[in-house]
Amino acid sequence: MNTVSIVIKAYNEVSKIDAAIRSALRAAHEVYPWPLEVVVADGLSLDGTARRAARWSRHAPVRVVQLIYADDRNCGSGVELGFAASRGDWVFLMDGDMVLQPGFLAQAIAFLQSHPRCAGVSGVLEDEALRNGSDVIRERKGLSRTPGLQPWLNGGGLYRREAVVQAGGYAGDERLAAYEEADLGLRLRTAGWNLFRLPIPAVLHRGHADSTSVVLWRRWQSGRFRAAGHLLRVHGKGPFGRQVWTFFWHPLTMLGLWCLSFLTFLGLWLVPGVNTMDWRSVLVAGAPVSVLALQVGLRRDWSQVWTSWLDWHLHALGILWGLMTPWRDRRPQLAFRSLGHPR
């Protein structure tokens, strides 16, 4: 009999993990008579998230697995830890600050059953609140809301285990600090599968109340921006390489403008006979600042312009860093322990 696994990736979500687990268990009636299990993959939380989640294992089909080494903690390892510990033929991946919406799982399974070449299906991600500039930008781009065929599934989704096994055997690359969903989607599509987003609510994203500057700083510390370079390193020359490079066109454009600006300034100072007051040279040299001024003029929202501007530059630096960082071989298994009362 087919089994359905709901994998919840969590790190420091002690105030939200109960709601995530409760929403997952409520879906049991949607998949009946198939068994349902919930796997909480904890990234060595510091706030007691794993202990709180382990309480559920006393009276519900909840398993809690936790990384042993803090150096292994990132988004990719969290997904892979939960996937490796799960046993379902259908595996739904979500975060610890999400709440699975009623009715989605049944419709997602029905869609996959009627579309044999579809590897994964998601739905609309709804935000409980937009608390910072990064959330607003994500909402504006619609990466987790636009229905139809998808390059990858942002915001979680339900996957066929068979397809993931075909696409390398792992749901998350433990080397990736971010963009693990993009990596999985690209691997699945390279293996001949497709992905789809239904126009129905899938999860409610509760998020965190951190300011924009705190969110961006934590992403830099965690290596999220560097992961963009790693993703380009792995998939930039693949069959969907152009799509991956296009996805990062904002930071790559800024990187190109700054390089052009630097070379222009260098020419103004070092090349004999160059007119330093030539307006064209000055315009080229100041191209990055001109883009900033254009954004302000078009949007008239300084806070959003500044968030985008800073995000693009952090991504640009991260791409350079990721492309230049040695890329080690992927480990076949992560070190972890089981908590609570495994069933």
Backbone torsions as a table, in degrees:
resi	resn	phi	psi	omega
1	MET	NA	136.5	179.2
2	ASN	-61.8	145.5	177.3
3	THR	-118.3	144.8	177.2
4	VAL	-111.3	126.5	177.4
5	SER	-112.4	135.8	172.1
6	ILE	-113.6	113.8	-177.3
7	VAL	-99.5	123.8	179.7
8	ILE	-112.7	110.6	177.3
9	LYS	-84.2	126.1	-173.4
10	ALA	-139.6	144.4	170.9
11	TYR	-151.3	116.7	-179.5
12	ASN	53.9	53.8	179.5
13	GLU	-120.7	37.3	-173.4
14	VAL	-60.1	-31.2	-178.7
15	SER	-82.8	-10.3	-175.1
16	LYS	-120.4	-14.5	-171.4
17	ILE	-65.9	-34.6	179.0
18	ASP	-61.2	-44.5	-180.0
19	ALA	-63.9	-38.2	179.4
20	ALA	-65.0	-47.3	-179.6
21	ILE	-65.2	-43.9	-179.2
22	ARG	-59.5	-42.6	179.9
23	SER	-65.5	-35.3	179.0
24	ALA	-68.0	-43.8	-179.5
25	LEU	-66.6	-31.4	178.9
26	ARG	-62.9	-22.5	-178.5
27	ALA	-77.7	-3.2	-177.1
28	ALA	-58.1	-38.4	-177.8
29	HIS	-70.0	-23.0	-179.9
30	GLU	-71.9	-27.8	-175.7
31	VAL	-106.1	-0.4	179.9
32	TYR	-56.7	137.6	12.1
33	PRO	-92.5	11.3	178.0
34	TRP	-70.1	139.7	176.2
35	PRO	-66.9	147.5	177.2
36	LEU	-123.5	135.6	174.9
37	GLU	-126.9	150.6	176.0
38	VAL	-117.0	126.5	178.7
39	VAL	-116.4	117.3	176.0
40	VAL	-96.7	118.9	179.9
41	ALA	-103.6	105.6	-174.9
42	ASP	-97.2	130.6	-178.7
43	GLY	-88.3	42.0	-179.5
44	LEU	63.2	56.7	-178.9
45	SER	-61.4	151.6	-179.4
46	LEU	-102.1	-3.8	-174.1
47	ASP	-111.5	11.4	178.0
48	GLY	88.2	14.8	179.2
49	THR	-57.7	-45.7	-177.4
50	ALA	-64.4	-42.1	-179.9
51	ARG	-64.6	-40.0	179.6
52	ARG	-66.0	-42.7	179.2
53	ALA	-65.1	-35.4	-177.6
54	ALA	-64.8	-22.4	178.0
55	ARG	-61.8	-32.2	-179.2
56	TRP	-65.8	-27.1	-175.7
57	SER	-67.5	-12.5	179.1
58	ARG	-70.1	-30.4	-173.9
59	HIS	-137.9	11.7	-179.6
60	ALA	-144.8	158.9	179.9
61	PRO	-74.7	65.6	-179.3
62	VAL	-118.7	128.6	175.5
63	ARG	-115.4	139.6	179.7
64	VAL	-120.8	123.1	176.5
65	VAL	-121.6	145.7	-173.7
66	GLN	-137.4	137.4	174.5
67	LEU	-60.3	150.4	177.6
68	ILE	-93.7	-36.6	-174.7
69	TYR	-109.9	128.6	-179.1
70	ALA	-63.3	-28.5	-179.8
71	ASP	-65.7	-18.7	179.4
72	ASP	-85.0	-3.3	-172.5
73	ARG	-75.7	119.9	169.3
74	ASN	-170.3	179.0	-176.2
75	CYS	-65.0	-42.1	-179.1
76	GLY	-63.9	-42.9	-179.0
77	SER	-68.4	-33.7	178.8
78	GLY	-62.6	-45.0	178.3
79	VAL	-64.4	-46.2	-177.4
80	GLU	-66.5	-38.4	177.8
81	LEU	-58.4	-48.7	179.9
82	GLY	-66.5	-40.8	-180.0
83	PHE	-64.7	-43.6	-179.2
84	ALA	-64.9	-30.7	-179.0
85	ALA	-85.8	-11.6	-178.3
86	SER	-86.7	164.2	-176.9
87	ARG	-126.9	3.5	-172.6
88	GLY	-75.7	150.6	171.7
89	ASP	-76.9	-26.4	172.8
90	TRP	-116.6	129.5	-175.2
91	VAL	-127.1	118.0	176.8
92	PHE	-98.7	125.9	-178.0
93	LEU	-105.7	128.6	178.7
94	MET	-148.1	168.6	179.4
95	ASP	-99.6	163.1	-177.7
96	GLY	-70.3	-14.2	177.6
97	ASP	-102.3	23.9	178.6
98	MET	-116.7	156.2	175.5
99	VAL	-125.0	119.1	179.4
100	LEU	-67.1	131.5	-176.3
101	GLN	-86.9	139.5	-178.4
102	PRO	-58.4	139.3	175.9
103	GLY	90.1	-18.5	-175.5
104	PHE	-69.0	-46.5	-172.3
105	LEU	-59.6	-42.2	-179.6
106	ALA	-63.0	-42.9	-179.9
107	GLN	-70.0	-34.0	179.4
108	ALA	-66.9	-43.5	178.8
109	ILE	-64.2	-43.2	179.1
110	ALA	-60.7	-38.6	179.4
111	PHE	-65.3	-45.7	-179.5
112	LEU	-64.7	-36.6	178.8
113	GLN	-65.9	-31.9	-178.8
114	SER	-91.5	-4.8	178.1
115	HIS	-130.2	84.6	-171.5
116	PRO	-63.1	-18.2	179.1
117	ARG	-100.0	9.1	176.6
118	CYS	-93.1	122.7	-176.8
119	ALA	-85.4	-30.2	-175.9
120	GLY	-155.2	152.4	-179.7
121	VAL	-139.5	140.7	177.6
122	SER	-130.4	-175.5	177.3
123	GLY	-138.2	-163.1	-178.0
124	VAL	-79.3	131.0	172.8
125	LEU	-89.6	123.7	178.9
126	GLU	-109.0	133.9	179.8
127	ASP	-91.5	133.3	175.0
128	GLU	-64.5	-37.0	176.9
129	ALA	-163.0	148.6	174.9
130	LEU	-97.0	101.6	-168.5
131	ARG	-97.1	-12.9	-178.9
132	ASN	-150.1	172.0	-176.3
133	GLY	-62.7	-33.3	179.5
134	SER	-64.4	-40.3	177.2
135	ASP	-63.7	-40.8	-179.4
136	VAL	-63.5	-42.1	179.6
137	ILE	-65.4	-43.2	178.4
138	ARG	-61.2	-42.6	178.5
139	GLU	-63.2	-41.6	-178.3
140	ARG	-66.0	-37.6	179.4
141	LYS	-71.2	-25.3	178.0
142	GLY	70.2	25.3	-175.8
143	LEU	-63.9	-26.2	-178.0
144	SER	-113.4	18.3	-175.7
145	ARG	-130.3	-19.8	-174.4
146	THR	-79.9	119.1	-178.5
147	PRO	-76.9	167.2	178.2
148	GLY	109.5	-169.0	177.9
149	LEU	-62.5	142.2	-174.6
150	GLN	-128.3	148.5	172.5
151	PRO	-71.6	-32.8	173.5
152	TRP	-160.8	171.1	-173.8
153	LEU	-106.4	97.1	173.3
154	ASN	-73.2	142.9	175.6
155	GLY	81.7	19.7	176.3
156	GLY	88.6	171.6	-179.2
157	GLY	173.6	171.5	178.6
158	LEU	-99.6	129.3	-176.0
159	TYR	-123.0	150.6	168.3
160	ARG	-78.0	128.7	175.6
161	ARG	-61.8	-38.1	-179.9
162	GLU	-55.4	-42.1	-178.7
163	ALA	-69.4	-41.7	179.5
164	VAL	-63.2	-40.3	178.0
165	VAL	-61.8	-41.9	178.5
166	GLN	-64.3	-31.7	-175.4
167	ALA	-93.3	30.1	175.8
168	GLY	119.1	-20.1	175.7
169	GLY	91.2	3.3	-179.5
170	TYR	-136.8	142.4	-177.1
171	ALA	-86.3	-27.1	179.7
172	GLY	-137.5	132.6	177.0
173	ASP	-78.5	115.8	-174.3
174	GLU	-67.0	-4.7	176.5
175	ARG	-89.7	-14.7	-174.4
176	LEU	-91.2	122.3	177.1
177	ALA	-80.0	-10.4	178.6
178	ALA	-167.4	176.8	-179.7
179	TYR	60.2	26.3	177.4
180	GLU	-67.9	-30.9	177.2
181	GLU	-68.5	-38.4	177.6
182	ALA	-65.8	-43.3	179.1
183	ASP	-59.5	-45.9	179.9
184	LEU	-63.7	-45.0	179.8
185	GLY	-61.2	-41.3	179.7
186	LEU	-67.4	-38.5	177.3
187	ARG	-66.1	-40.6	179.1
188	LEU	-64.4	-44.0	-178.9
189	ARG	-68.5	-35.3	176.0
190	THR	-63.4	-31.8	178.7
191	ALA	-82.5	2.1	174.5
192	GLY	99.3	8.1	179.3
193	TRP	-96.2	167.2	172.6
194	ASN	-129.4	170.4	-175.4
195	LEU	-132.4	149.9	-173.7
196	PHE	-143.7	146.1	174.4
197	ARG	-116.7	124.4	178.7
198	LEU	-82.3	150.8	-179.7
199	PRO	-84.7	45.1	179.8
200	ILE	-132.3	153.3	179.5
201	PRO	-62.4	134.2	177.5
202	ALA	-108.8	-53.0	-179.5
203	VAL	-139.3	152.7	170.2
204	LEU	-101.9	120.9	-179.0
205	HIS	-92.9	117.2	-176.3
206	ARG	-87.7	-29.5	173.2
207	GLY	64.1	-168.0	-177.8
208	HIS	-129.0	156.5	-175.7
209	ALA	-90.4	18.2	-178.9
210	ASP	-69.4	150.7	177.0
211	SER	-72.0	166.7	-179.9
212	THR	-59.2	-44.6	-178.2
213	SER	-63.6	-39.3	178.8
214	VAL	-66.4	-42.2	179.6
215	VAL	-60.7	-47.0	-178.5
216	LEU	-66.0	-39.6	179.3
217	TRP	-64.3	-42.3	178.8
218	ARG	-65.8	-35.8	177.5
219	ARG	-66.6	-36.2	176.8
220	TRP	-67.2	-45.2	-179.9
221	GLN	-61.5	-38.2	-176.4
222	SER	-77.4	-11.7	-179.4
223	GLY	89.6	12.9	-178.4
224	ARG	-60.2	-43.4	-178.6
225	PHE	-69.5	-36.5	177.1
226	ARG	-62.6	-30.2	-179.6
227	ALA	-62.9	-25.1	176.4
228	ALA	-61.9	-42.6	176.5
229	GLY	-65.5	-37.8	178.0
230	HIS	-64.8	-40.8	178.8
231	LEU	-63.3	-41.7	177.7
232	LEU	-65.6	-35.9	178.8
233	ARG	-62.4	-41.9	-175.5
234	VAL	-79.4	-43.7	-170.9
235	HIS	-113.6	-3.5	-176.2
236	GLY	-62.9	-24.8	179.6
237	LYS	-106.8	5.8	-178.6
238	GLY	-80.9	-174.7	-177.8
239	PRO	-63.7	-21.0	178.7
240	PHE	-115.0	25.7	-177.3
241	GLY	-58.5	-41.5	-179.5
242	ARG	-61.6	-38.6	-180.0
243	GLN	-65.5	-36.9	179.6
244	VAL	-68.4	-45.5	178.8
245	TRP	-62.7	-38.7	179.1
246	THR	-64.2	-34.2	-179.4
247	PHE	-59.6	-31.7	-179.1
248	PHE	-103.7	30.2	-172.9
249	TRP	-67.5	-30.2	178.3
250	HIS	-62.9	-57.3	-180.0
251	PRO	-65.2	-33.0	179.5
252	LEU	-68.5	-36.7	176.5
253	THR	-64.1	-44.4	178.3
254	MET	-62.2	-39.1	178.4
255	LEU	-62.2	-42.8	178.6
256	GLY	-65.7	-39.0	179.5
257	LEU	-65.9	-40.4	178.8
258	TRP	-67.3	-37.7	176.7
259	CYS	-64.1	-42.2	178.4
260	LEU	-64.2	-41.4	179.1
261	SER	-62.2	-43.6	-179.8
262	PHE	-63.2	-45.2	-179.0
263	LEU	-65.1	-36.3	178.7
264	THR	-66.1	-46.7	177.4
265	PHE	-60.0	-39.6	179.4
266	LEU	-62.0	-41.2	179.2
267	GLY	-66.9	-38.2	179.6
268	LEU	-61.6	-34.4	-176.0
269	TRP	-89.4	-32.4	-169.0
270	LEU	-105.5	-25.3	-175.4
271	VAL	-88.4	121.0	-179.6
272	PRO	-63.3	140.1	175.3
273	GLY	87.1	-3.3	178.9
274	VAL	-78.1	130.6	179.6
275	ASN	-77.2	109.2	-176.4
276	THR	-68.3	-15.2	-178.9
277	MET	-98.8	4.6	178.5
278	ASP	-59.6	121.2	-173.6
279	TRP	-63.5	-29.9	179.7
280	ARG	-68.5	-38.9	178.2
281	SER	-66.2	-41.7	179.1
282	VAL	-63.9	-39.2	-179.7
283	LEU	-64.4	-43.7	179.1
284	VAL	-65.5	-43.3	-178.4
285	ALA	-62.7	-33.5	-178.9
286	GLY	-98.6	20.6	-176.3
287	ALA	-56.2	-45.3	-179.9
288	PRO	-59.8	-39.9	178.7
289	VAL	-69.6	-33.7	177.9
290	SER	-63.1	-38.3	177.4
291	VAL	-62.8	-42.0	177.8
292	LEU	-60.5	-45.6	-179.9
293	ALA	-63.2	-38.9	179.6
294	LEU	-64.6	-42.0	178.0
295	GLN	-60.0	-44.9	-179.3
296	VAL	-62.0	-41.3	-179.0
297	GLY	-66.1	-37.1	-177.2
298	LEU	-79.1	-41.1	-174.1
299	ARG	-94.7	-29.9	-178.6
300	ARG	55.1	31.6	177.7
301	ASP	-133.5	94.9	-173.3
302	TRP	-61.3	-38.6	-176.8
303	SER	-64.1	-43.2	179.2
304	GLN	-70.3	-37.5	177.3
305	VAL	-62.9	-44.1	-179.0
306	TRP	-65.3	-39.7	178.0
307	THR	-62.0	-47.2	179.0
308	SER	-61.8	-45.7	-179.1
309	TRP	-58.2	-47.4	-179.4
310	LEU	-68.1	-41.3	179.0
311	ASP	-61.3	-43.9	179.1
312	TRP	-61.1	-42.3	-177.7
313	HIS	-70.9	-38.1	176.4
314	LEU	-65.0	-39.6	176.3
315	HIS	-65.0	-41.0	179.9
316	ALA	-60.8	-46.1	177.0
317	LEU	-63.6	-40.8	179.8
318	GLY	-64.7	-38.3	177.7
319	ILE	-62.3	-45.6	177.2
320	LEU	-60.2	-45.7	-179.8
321	TRP	-61.2	-47.9	-177.7
322	GLY	-65.1	-38.3	-180.0
323	LEU	-69.1	-28.7	-177.9
324	MET	-92.6	-13.8	-178.6
325	THR	-77.4	131.7	176.4
326	PRO	-55.7	137.6	-175.9
327	TRP	-106.3	104.8	-176.7
328	ARG	-75.3	164.7	177.2
329	ASP	-68.4	147.0	178.9
330	ARG	-73.4	134.7	178.4
331	ARG	-78.7	140.6	-177.4
332	PRO	-70.7	-23.3	-177.1
333	GLN	-151.9	141.3	176.8
334	LEU	-92.6	147.2	176.1
335	ALA	-80.0	125.6	-179.6
336	PHE	-149.2	167.3	175.1
337	ARG	-129.7	156.7	176.9
338	SER	-98.8	141.2	179.7
339	LEU	-119.2	163.8	175.6
340	GLY	76.7	-141.1	-175.6
341	HIS	-122.6	81.1	-177.3
342	PRO	-57.7	141.7	-179.4
343	ARG	-103.9	NA	NA
